[in-house]
Amino acid sequence: MIELPVYNQSGQEVDKLSIDEKLLGGEVNASLLKQAVVMYHANLRQGTVATKGRGDVEGSTRKLYKQKHTGSARRGNIRTNVMKGGGMAFAKRPRDFRQSMPTRQRRLARNNAILAKIESKQIKILDQLSLPQPKTKEMVRVLAALKIDRSVLIAPARTDQSLVLSSRNLPRTSIKPALEINAYDILKAKTLLMTREAMETLLQASVKPSAPANV
């Protein structure tokens, strides 16, 4: 069992949370995490790049001059890539870079990413996260109290307008409901900030593999 300190919004430790590491995969599988990160990176690519090849540019297909006895290099038609205005040698075409992983692997990768944050002490657990009104300075105060000064992923059990509006203008700060975060979201941020309810929700989803989760 792993024991994590639970803090309040003033940065004071108020409780402990016991977590069974087996629910998070037992140990960190580095190759699985790499596969997940590569997949999410690939799925962010648009794949809409396109350049003109020699078959796409205008120009005659006539051979410019005879093959031999000119004392010059051999030339084909004017569309060749070595001529000004010719097509590109290996023209880029639109393509789909998307990759996929089975749902259970994506969930295990997410849980492994959380376990990696726990082992590296880059996770903070709050007893609750609520702001009376949407003010950026209130979120700044909470992060400062928890000594978070680098990139952070805020993952409460559910988001509301106050939390979203209070964090959206902060640099290197993102916020998502706990059941919507994935391995890439977790690993690209230096610190993972979760509420106790959010962590317990994820652990319950790990016990029941059929539970809905957008990972």
N, C-alpha and C positions, 0 to 999 in steps of 0.2 A: 504493500500500500504506500501511496505517496501522500504526504500531507502538505497542503499549500496554505499559506496565510491568506486570510480574507480581510480586506481593508474597507474602511468607509470612505466617503468622498473627501474627507479631510486628511487622508493618508495614514490614519491610525489603524493598527491591527486589532480587529475585534473578534476574530474567530479563526478556526482551522477547518479546512475542507479535505476530507480523505478521498482519494481517488485510486481505484484499482487499475494499475497500468495495463492489465490484460484487456480491459475494455478499450484501450487505445492501441492495441496491437501487441503489447508486451515488450517489444523492442523496436527501435527505429530501423526501418528498411530503407537504406540510402538509395538503392537502385530503383525502388518503387517511387520514391519521392522525385528522383530525377526524371523518371518516365512521365510522372504527372506534370511536372513543371514544363517539360518539353512539349507535352500535349497542349497545355493551356497557352504557352507561348505561340505555338503553331496556330491555334484557333483564333488568336488575335490578329493574324495576318490577313490582309484583305485579298491579296492575290489578283489585283486588277491591273497590274503593270502590263504594258504592251508596247513593243517597238516594231518598226517596219523591217521586214526581211527583204531580200532581193526580189522576191515575187510580189512585194506590196508597193514598190516604188515605181514611178513612171519612167519610161525609157524604152528604147528599141531593144529587141533581143538579138539584133544582128551582131555578129562577131566584128570587132572594130577593125582589125586588119588581119592579114594572113598569118598563119602560125609561124612560118620560118622565113629566114633571109631578110629580116628587117633590121637586125642588130639591136632590137629592143626586147623588153620582156614580153612574154606571151600574154595576150589579152583575150578575155572573153567579151561579154557584152558590157554595156555601160552601167548596168545595175549592180555590178560586183561590189563587194564591200570595200575594196581598196580604192575605188573611184569616188570623187566628191559627188555627193548626192545619191550615192548608192545605198543599198540596204545594209543592215547590220549583219555581222557574220553569224552570230547565234542569237537570233531575235527572240526576245522574251514574249511569252504568250500568257494570257490569263489562265490561272490554274487554282485549284482548290487545295489549300494546305491543311485542311482539317484532319485531325486525328481523333481517335476515340479510345476509351477504356471502359471495361465493364463497370457497372454501378458499384458493385462491392469493392472493386479495386480503388475507385475514386474515394469511397467512404473510408477505406483503410488508409489511403494516402493522407486524407484530411486528418484522421485520428493520429497517424504517425507524425504529422507536422505539429499537432498540438503537443504530443509527447516530446518531440524535439525541443519545443519552446520551454516545456517544463524542465527538461534535463539541463538546458542552458540558462535557466533562471531568467527567461525573457517573457514571462507571463505574469499578469497581475489580475487578481480576482477581487471584484467589488461585491459588497453585500447587496447593493442596489445602485442603479444609476438613473437618477431622475433630476430634471432641472425645472424649476417653477415657471420659467419663461425662456424663450429662445434668445440667449445672449452668448456671443462667442467668448467673452471674458470669463463667463462661468465655467465653460469647458476648459479654458486655459488654466483656470485655478485648480480644477480637478486634476488635470494632467501634471501640473507643477507639484501638487501635493503628493502625487504618486511617483515623483522624480522621473517622469517620462519626458525626455527632451529630444527624442529622435522620431523616426517614422513609427506610426502606431496604427493598428487595426482595432477598432472598437466593435465588439460583437456582443451586444445585449441580447436578451431572449427575444425582444421585439423592439422595433424602433418607433418613435413618435416624432411629430413635427419639431418639437423643441430640441431633441437630440440632433436631428438632421441639420436644422438651421444653425445650431450652435457649433457644429463641427465642420460644415462644408467649406468655410473660408480659411480653415487652418491648413498650412502646408504640410505635406507628407502625412496627412490624417485621412483615413477612410472609415466608413461605418457601414455595417451590414448586420442583418439579423443572424443569429448563431447558426440556424439551419441552412443559411444560404452561403456561408463561407466555404471556400475550398482550399486545397493544399497550397495553391499558388498565392492566394490572398494572404494566407498565414505566413508563408516563408518570405514574401517580399517586404514585409514590415519588420522592423527591428523588435517591436514589442507587441504582444497580443493582450488586449485588455478585454476581459469578459466579466459578466456578472455571475454570481453563484447560480442563479436560475438558468442562465444560458448554458453553463457547464453541465449542470444536472440534466438539462434537456438533451444535450448531445450524448451524454452517457447513456441515457434511456434509449435514444435512437440506436446506439451501438449494440445494446442488448437485443433489440428487435430489428433485425436487418430489413424487414419489410416496411419499417416506418418511413414516411415520406421525408425526403431531404433533397434540397437542390444543391448538389455538389458537382 
